[in-house]
């Protein structure tokens, strides 16, 4: 008996829109022959019902363009399953009454939902091909999930490469760059300007000549009041062009350092920002160093130091500068300086000076040994007790003596030439009270080692000469465990200060001649207020029997020039930071109108080089870059040479 079947609504599948809900299954009527093993709902044995066929309502078919229906009909993701909805029995489409698909549709893959099972899983909707939609590819998985490619896809490779690059960039930014910056600062290469010293400096200077075109012709020669010798101008800088700066590479002859000067425990940080050229109130061009009360790198003040180290040096001659000092003549606390140092030590870089400064010695005896004592440290007596009952010297010994062993580290030209880094202070300004009157005095000194017993260099009265005893006197301080100071002080004119009623400039200088032929003819004459102040000769440098040392010399080393304005209690106690007439005020300035260097007529050009053939420095500096570029190093043995840690050179006294 025929049974009518109701039309059953089709539940929408996942990811489908509401159109799927409008589809119904049109069952119609079907005969039910009695077949063994099958019962109808009433319990009688009948034949199984004819399989359900999904039908698309005419309204939808009418609204779908033919081309779209044809396209959807061929959609590979909406094929009709080849199994019955009603039973688990296998039946072919033909036996079930379905039309046989053409060859093209037979090859199309089935949707994922029915691909691996003969009967759809619970909750899965099998759609008629006419239900295909444009967004089916978004929520129907890959045709064949079990398929594995032999090679990775290009898109996958690009994705992985992108992730690798992003990771590498982040690691470089937060790990690589900080490490690079640290070690580049620690072991950075010598500034390219320093590589010019292998040959005479005069041949290598870029931009302009050694002599400033603005130097008046009347100042291009001079006559020495010392012996009447004629001198020619060999270097000058008039600072007439405003706006010059002195960062590394800015200038061929000068460079402002960026360091804390730890040797004297200064209160300020030296920075190139504190130095420039400008025009003074009276219209003259000047180099100006400004000391400010401003925190810089952990220091409460910042100021400037300008050096010609490894750029311009000279051996023997006369150097002169016109300077205006900071504050007033009674202002105690500023530390203006104008001085020279041997090129084998870079000012502010303690490791470069270790064992070099302030030696001026060509002998091979106890004077080159550590602490100026025997190897066992038990004598001589003066070395142990002549400093007011205490040790005379705490120097490490002379690093490059005239008796350095063969094969040991040495600047040259050979191991039999004594090499060092002496210091000549043209001026260091300090406040003193003399005869009840307070004023500013220029301390002018020759720093030497090894030391006389008790630092008593002045016992030989013929060894020095003071020109005007009303203005100049021997300095009462003559040394300590790191230096012996052959020094005198000269009163400076009160109008030489920025806070004076009529501010002016003071001409200071130093004339020196090394003992080139070892005849005892070397000397140093200091100048202040434009005239000679005092002279020291080799009579003050003679051997000292008590200390068991030989004579010292007026150095033959090429000397660089330094200008600086500091503040430190190591040189002179700062009495008042609150300003006033005698206290320090900020900002304070030190101004240089010009710097000029003269040498005796007939002096070889090589003697205005930082690396002359008789006292070379270029190769040694290149081999010990860390000593001259890393001011955190304080000892020679902390540096390296060719990748190996430095060891102190041996000599004939310590054993070859």
TORDOLUM-689760 format. One record per residue (C-alpha): x, y, z negated; residue in three letters. Coordinates in steps of 0.02 Angstrom, whole numbers, padded with zeros to 5 digits, always signed. Layout:
REM residues N
XYZALA ...
END
This chain:
REM residues 656
+00000+00000+00000UNK +00068+00170+00044UNK +00114+00285-00101UNK +00127+00472-00079UNK +00288+00552-00146UNK +00298+00727-00214UNK +00416+00858-00149UNK +00557+00874-00279UNK +00645+01044-00295UNK +00832+01037-00271UNK +00930+01104-00422UNK +01060+01235-00370UNK +01240+01177-00377UNK +01383+01267-00463UNK +01442+01423-00377UNK +01289+01435-00264UNK +01169+01577-00243UNK +00980+01573-00264UNK +00946+01513-00087UNK +00985+01336-00139UNK +00839+01340-00259UNK +00718+01366-00115UNK +00762+01198-00036UNK +00648+01050-00069UNK +00652+00867-00024UNK +00504+00824+00088UNK +00468+00642+00046UNK +00306+00611+00140UNK +00230+00434+00139UNK +00312+00268+00169UNK +00252+00088+00176UNK +00308-00023+00033UNK +00326-00206+00087UNK +00346-00331-00054UNK +00529-00377-00071UNK +00597-00498-00199UNK +00687-00416-00340UNK +00609-00246-00321UNK +00460-00176-00415UNK +00362-00019-00398UNK +00311+00093-00541UNK +00158-00016-00573UNK +00267-00169-00595UNK +00226-00253-00430UNK +00362-00315-00315UNK +00379-00198-00168UNK +00510-00144-00044UNK +00624+00000-00093UNK +00567+00171-00041UNK +00639+00248+00113UNK +00791+00357+00071UNK +00755+00540+00036UNK +00801+00661+00172UNK +00840+00841+00125UNK +00744+00959+00237UNK +00779+01143+00263UNK +00624+01254+00257UNK +00576+01332+00421UNK +00587+01505+00345UNK +00773+01485+00315UNK +00804+01405+00483UNK +00715+01547+00568UNK +00820+01676+00478UNK +00984+01595+00521UNK +01059+01635+00691UNK +01091+01489+00803UNK +01277+01521+00809UNK +01282+01525+00619UNK +01184+01364+00606UNK +01299+01280+00731UNK +01449+01342+00635UNK +01378+01286+00469UNK +01330+01120+00543UNK +01513+01089+00577UNK +01568+01143+00404UNK +01685+01009+00339UNK +01634+01042+00160UNK +01448+01007+00177UNK +01434+00836+00263UNK +01296+00715+00214UNK +01358+00573+00104UNK +01352+00400+00178UNK +01272+00324+00024UNK +01093+00325-00038UNK +01029+00443-00171UNK +00911+00310-00238UNK +01017+00156-00264UNK +01195+00097-00279UNK +01172-00018-00128UNK +01275+00019+00024UNK +01176+00056+00180UNK +01227+00129+00345UNK +01149+00287+00410UNK +01075+00193+00555UNK +00991+00059+00447UNK +00923+00193+00332UNK +00841+00285+00472UNK +00968+00428+00486UNK +01023+00487+00656UNK +01198+00428+00699UNK +01322+00575+00686UNK +01426+00618+00836UNK +01611+00583+00841UNK +01658+00759+00788UNK +01555+00757+00630UNK +01617+00583+00588UNK +01794+00650+00578UNK +01751+00795+00464UNK +01806+00768+00281UNK +01675+00758+00147UNK +01653+00884+00007UNK +01761+00851-00144UNK +01608+00816-00251UNK +01569+00656-00156UNK +01738+00615-00083UNK +01792+00487-00211UNK +01627+00408-00258UNK +01487+00321-00169UNK +01360+00399-00286UNK +01371+00581-00336UNK +01427+00613-00514UNK +01308+00680-00643UNK +01276+00864-00616UNK +01344+00863-00438UNK +01238+00929-00295UNK +01261+00861-00120UNK +01214+00989+00010UNK +01151+00977+00185UNK +01268+01047+00318UNK +01146+01188+00349UNK +01181+01254+00174UNK +01361+01308+00214UNK +01406+01485+00161UNK +01555+01600+00200UNK +01624+01593+00021UNK +01626+01403+00007UNK +01816+01400+00022UNK +01830+01496-00142UNK +01753+01362-00251UNK +01778+01201-00153UNK +01951+01128-00187UNK +02078+01075-00058UNK +02022+00947+00067UNK +02139+00815+00004UNK +02197+00832-00179UNK +02304+00676-00166UNK +02405+00740-00020UNK +02586+00791-00061UNK +02689+00902+00054UNK +02863+00846+00100UNK +02930+01024+00081UNK +02873+01167-00031UNK +02768+01298+00054UNK +02842+01466+00100UNK +02718+01551-00014UNK +02774+01447-00161UNK +02956+01486-00124UNK +02920+01672-00118UNK +02828+01663-00283UNK +02971+01573-00369UNK +03099+01691-00294UNK +03001+01842-00354UNK +02994+01774-00531UNK +03181+01739-00528UNK +03220+01916-00468UNK +03109+01996-00598UNK +03189+01891-00736UNK +03365+01932-00674UNK +03324+02118-00666UNK +03258+02119-00844UNK +03411+02025-00908UNK +03528+02146-00818UNK +03434+02296-00887UNK +03430+02242-01069UNK +03584+02129-01081UNK +03700+02153-00932UNK +03705+02342-00922UNK +03737+02371-01109UNK +03881+02246-01101UNK +03951+02326-00944UNK +03940+02501-01019UNK +04025+02442-01179UNK +04172+02357-01096UNK +04190+02489-00960UNK +04211+02619-01096UNK +04328+02504-01193UNK +04439+02450-01049UNK +04396+02577-00915UNK +04520+02620-00782UNK +04634+02768-00796UNK +04558+02924-00719UNK +04610+02935-00535UNK +04700+03098-00571UNK +04820+03005-00684UNK +04877+02895-00541UNK +04961+03044-00457UNK +05110+03044-00573UNK +05221+02917-00487UNK +05300+03058-00387UNK +05329+03240-00436UNK +05171+03326-00491UNK +05199+03476-00379UNK +05173+03368-00224UNK +05010+03294-00284UNK +04907+03439-00352UNK +04742+03462-00257UNK +04629+03614-00236UNK +04755+03753-00275UNK +04939+03778-00306UNK +05028+03776-00472UNK +05032+03966-00474UNK +04866+04059-00485UNK +04849+04186-00344UNK +04780+04311-00470UNK +04940+04315-00573UNK +05013+04490-00551UNK +05176+04496-00454UNK +05256+04590-00599UNK +05230+04437-00709UNK +05307+04309-00593UNK +05482+04327-00663UNK +05551+04359-00837UNK +05717+04383-00927UNK +05750+04282-01083UNK +05792+04387-01237UNK +05881+04232-01302UNK +06025+04230-01178UNK +05975+04347-01035UNK +05934+04204-00916UNK +05816+04238-00771UNK +05656+04136-00764UNK +05534+04106-00621UNK +05349+04075-00640UNK +05311+03891-00600UNK +05132+03874-00664UNK +04991+03993-00710UNK +04804+03999-00738UNK +04722+04170-00758UNK +04545+04100-00788UNK +04472+04242-00683UNK +04336+04137-00602UNK +04184+04123-00718UNK +04084+03963-00733UNK +04227+03839-00723UNK +04203+03679-00823UNK +04329+03550-00878UNK +04242+03382-00878UNK +04349+03238-00812UNK +04382+03269-00628UNK +04324+03451-00629UNK +04497+03529-00629UNK +04667+03473-00562UNK +04765+03531-00714UNK +04648+03536-00864UNK +04528+03415-00946UNK +04419+03439-01099UNK +04412+03281-01205UNK +04257+03198-01276UNK +04319+03125-01441UNK +04326+03141-01629UNK +04503+03190-01680UNK +04525+03060-01816UNK +04711+03091-01844UNK +04672+03247-01946UNK +04496+03198-02003UNK +04417+03347-01918UNK +04241+03404-01957UNK +04199+03433-01774UNK +04172+03327-01619UNK +04267+03385-01466UNK +04156+03393-01312UNK +04179+03468-01137UNK +04014+03560-01163UNK +04103+03680-01280UNK +04228+03741-01148UNK +04203+03853-00998UNK +04269+04009-00914UNK +04175+04171-00933UNK +04197+04360-00928UNK +04244+04449-01089UNK +04166+04609-01151UNK +04306+04711-01073UNK +04284+04625-00904UNK +04431+04506-00907UNK +04410+04323-00860UNK +04444+04202-01003UNK +04438+04019-01048UNK +04322+04010-01199UNK +04311+03872-01330UNK +04154+03884-01438UNK +04141+03809-01612UNK +03959+03782-01662UNK +03869+03717-01814UNK +03780+03579-01719UNK +03773+03393-01757UNK +03867+03296-01624UNK +03901+03109-01635UNK +03886+03108-01824UNK +03992+03264-01850UNK +03916+03426-01915UNK +04008+03536-01791UNK +04058+03530-01609UNK +04200+03618-01521UNK +04326+03595-01380UNK +04501+03533-01343UNK +04578+03558-01171UNK +04731+03459-01116UNK +04846+03452-00966UNK +04897+03275-01015UNK +04958+03176-00864UNK +04908+03319-00748UNK +05037+03455-00777UNK +05196+03438-00882UNK +05363+03524-00890UNK +05538+03490-00959UNK +05616+03646-01031UNK +05561+03824-00998UNK +05452+03960-01071UNK +05264+03947-01098UNK +05157+04097-01144UNK +04973+04129-01179UNK +04866+04281-01220UNK +04741+04230-01354UNK +04599+04305-01455UNK +04562+04210-01616UNK +04395+04168-01698UNK +04324+04262-01847UNK +04425+04395-01934UNK +04604+04402-02001UNK +04547+04345-02175UNK +04428+04208-02117UNK +04491+04045-02192UNK +04432+03883-02115UNK +04453+03889-01927UNK +04598+03792-01851UNK +04650+03869-01683UNK +04791+03778-01596UNK +04905+03801-01446UNK +05039+03667-01433UNK +05133+03541-01326UNK +05162+03353-01339UNK +05264+03223-01244UNK +05163+03141-01106UNK +05191+02965-01174UNK +05061+03004-01308UNK +04887+03068-01268UNK +04824+03186-01404UNK +04681+03108-01500UNK +04722+02930-01444UNK +04815+02862-01595UNK +04869+02697-01520UNK +04965+02788-01382UNK +05060+02888-01515UNK +05097+02739-01627UNK +05287+02724-01637UNK +05308+02868-01512UNK +05261+03023-01614UNK +05353+03123-01677UNK +05520+03038-01640UNK +05660+03143-01563UNK +05800+03016-01585UNK +05932+02938-01472UNK +06030+02839-01602UNK +06021+02654-01645UNK +06024+02642-01835UNK +05908+02637-01984UNK +05813+02787-01914UNK +05721+02679-01787UNK +05661+02550-01916UNK +05492+02547-02004UNK +05482+02664-02155UNK +05660+02719-02115UNK +05727+02580-02228UNK +05833+02423-02212UNK +05746+02268-02146UNK +05725+02205-02324UNK +05649+02371-02377UNK +05770+02399-02522UNK +05865+02552-02462UNK +05931+02676-02437UNK +05887+02763-02599UNK +05833+02926-02514UNK +05706+02831-02408UNK +05625+02763-02565UNK +05633+02910-02686UNK +05670+03077-02602UNK +05487+03125-02573UNK +05462+03189-02751UNK +05510+03017-02814UNK +05407+02926-02685UNK +05432+02843-02515UNK +05501+02960-02382UNK +05422+02886-02225UNK +05276+02776-02178UNK +05307+02776-01992UNK +05302+02606-01903UNK +05474+02628-01824UNK +05524+02691-01653UNK +05436+02588-01520UNK +05550+02629-01372UNK +05723+02663-01442UNK +05887+02677-01347UNK +05930+02499-01397UNK +05771+02407-01347UNK +05808+02225-01307UNK +05814+02169-01126UNK +05646+02111-01060UNK +05548+02205-01193UNK +05410+02330-01157UNK +05488+02500-01119UNK +05438+02654-01015UNK +05607+02664-00925UNK +05703+02714-00828UNK +05796+02577-00922UNK +05796+02504-01097UNK +05947+02607-01145UNK +05854+02774-01136UNK +05765+02829-01294UNK +05582+02873-01260UNK +05456+02957-01374UNK +05319+03090-01390UNK +05379+03243-01486UNK +05266+03389-01535UNK +05304+03576-01527UNK +05169+03686-01606UNK +05171+03856-01522UNK +05036+03913-01642UNK +04922+03845-01777UNK +04831+03986-01866UNK +04811+03987-02056UNK +04767+04115-02189UNK +04896+04156-02323UNK +04916+04283-02462UNK +05086+04368-02462UNK +05130+04503-02588UNK +04948+04511-02638UNK +04887+04541-02461UNK +04782+04412-02370UNK +04803+04388-02184UNK +04820+04264-02041UNK +04987+04185-01999UNK +05046+04083-01850UNK +05125+03920-01906UNK +05256+03879-01772UNK +05340+03710-01789UNK +05445+03572-01715UNK +05383+03403-01779UNK +05523+03274-01789UNK +05570+03099-01846UNK +05668+03017-01923UNK +05668+03127-02079UNK +05798+03217-02182UNK +05810+03169-02364UNK +05670+03264-02452UNK +05622+03344-02284UNK +05758+03472-02319UNK +05798+03516-02139UNK +05832+03698-02188UNK +05986+03667-02296UNK +06097+03710-02147UNK +06065+03897-02137UNK +06148+03908-01966UNK +06018+03791-01897UNK +05882+03924-01880UNK +05860+04112-01863UNK +05715+04227-01911UNK +05705+04390-01813UNK +05594+04496-01927UNK +05588+04441-02108UNK +05447+04565-02142UNK +05334+04465-02027UNK +05410+04290-02027UNK +05464+04169-02163UNK +05511+03986-02170UNK +05359+03879-02204UNK +05359+03814-02382UNK +05283+03650-02321UNK +05416+03550-02229UNK +05342+03378-02207UNK +05260+03219-02270UNK +05265+03032-02244UNK +05215+03044-02060UNK +05313+03196-02001UNK +05450+03319-02042UNK +05400+03496-01995UNK +05535+03619-01951UNK +05419+03767-01969UNK +05403+03953-02002UNK +05251+04068-02014UNK +05227+04240-01936UNK +05096+04371-01978UNK +04972+04400-01835UNK +04907+04573-01790UNK +04735+04603-01867UNK +04661+04662-01702UNK +04688+04491-01623UNK +04518+04427-01685UNK +04344+04425-01611UNK +04270+04513-01765UNK +04402+04650-01772UNK +04350+04830-01758UNK +04441+04841-01591UNK +04463+04660-01533UNK +04620+04627-01434UNK +04730+04483-01378UNK +04894+04418-01449UNK +05037+04354-01341UNK +05115+04197-01412UNK +05241+04080-01332UNK +05385+03958-01346UNK +05550+03949-01252UNK +05650+03790-01263UNK +05796+03707-01178UNK +05842+03523-01206UNK +06023+03475-01230UNK +06037+03400-01056UNK +06225+03365-01071UNK +06227+03313-01255UNK +06338+03461-01300UNK +06231+03523-01445UNK +06161+03669-01345UNK +05975+03633-01362UNK +05861+03762-01446UNK +05679+03818-01470UNK +05628+04000-01488UNK +05450+04044-01542UNK +05356+04204-01498UNK +05212+04295-01584UNK +05140+04468-01557UNK +05235+04469-01392UNK +05410+04460-01469UNK +05526+04321-01532UNK +05482+04265-01709UNK +05612+04131-01748UNK +05733+04008-01668UNK +05785+03832-01714UNK +05942+03753-01642UNK +06025+03585-01655UNK +06115+03639-01812UNK +05952+03598-01903UNK +05946+03429-01817UNK +06114+03362-01875UNK +06144+03193-01958UNK +06084+03167-02136UNK +06202+03064-02243UNK +06080+03030-02385UNK +05949+02960-02268UNK +06084+02870-02167UNK +06022+02938-02001UNK +06109+03022-01853UNK +06067+03186-01769UNK +05898+03223-01690UNK +05882+03317-01524UNK +05779+03447-01434UNK +05677+03326-01331UNK +05697+03297-01145UNK +05523+03221-01129UNK +05398+03298-01007UNK +05277+03400-01113UNK +05091+03425-01086UNK +04990+03576-01148UNK +04847+03575-01274UNK +04721+03711-01324UNK +04593+03678-01461UNK +04484+03755-01595UNK +04452+03640-01743UNK +04391+03645-01921UNK +04464+03530-02055UNK +04524+03537-02233UNK +04675+03432-02186UNK +04761+03587-02118UNK +04681+03721-02224UNK +04543+03713-02352UNK +04376+03787-02296UNK +04331+03906-02436UNK +04158+03962-02381UNK +04035+03891-02255UNK +03908+04029-02292UNK +03988+04164-02185UNK +04019+04338-02249UNK +04177+04437-02223UNK +04294+04292-02267UNK +04185+04138-02240UNK +04167+04044-02076UNK +04026+04098-01960UNK +03949+04006-01813UNK +03963+04011-01668UNK +04146+04060-01666UNK +04252+04076-01510UNK +04435+04062-01460UNK +04478+04145-01295UNK +04628+04123-01178UNK +04660+04266-01059UNK +04795+04168-00967UNK +04927+04032-00981UNK +05093+04046-00889UNK +05245+03932-00880UNK +05418+03988-00825UNK +05580+03893-00796UNK +05758+03950-00772UNK +05804+03991-00595UNK +05878+03838-00511UNK +05778+03712-00614UNK +05736+03559-00507UNK +05554+03539-00455UNK +05551+03368-00538UNK +05555+03453-00708UNK +05376+03511-00689UNK +05308+03335-00670UNK +05226+03219-00796UNK +05329+03075-00728UNK +05504+03133-00680UNK +05628+03002-00625UNK +05739+03023-00779UNK +05590+03008-00899UNK +05450+02917-00805UNK +05279+02891-00883UNK +05161+02840-00740UNK +05199+02655-00734UNK +05196+02637-00923UNK +05027+02725-00935UNK +04957+02615-00797UNK +05015+02458-00887UNK +04937+02514-01052UNK +04774+02591-00999UNK +04682+02541-01157UNK +04805+02641-01264UNK +04767+02799-01165UNK +04581+02773-01129UNK +04512+02698-01290UNK +04528+02819-01436UNK +04454+02688-01555UNK +04621+02597-01551UNK +04743+02658-01683UNK +04889+02537-01664UNK +04997+02487-01517UNK +04977+02302-01558UNK +04787+02319-01538UNK +04811+02350-01353UNK +04848+02230-01212UNK +04970+02219-01067UNK +04925+02110-00918UNK +04790+02026-01021UNK +04905+01986-01168UNK +04900+02069-01338UNK +05045+02188-01364UNK +05188+02137-01477UNK +05307+02265-01551UNK +05464+02278-01444UNK +05622+02213-01526UNK +05786+02309-01532UNK +05965+02283-01582UNK +05922+02322-01764UNK +05782+02194-01778UNK +05869+02065-01669UNK +05866+02028-01483UNK 
END
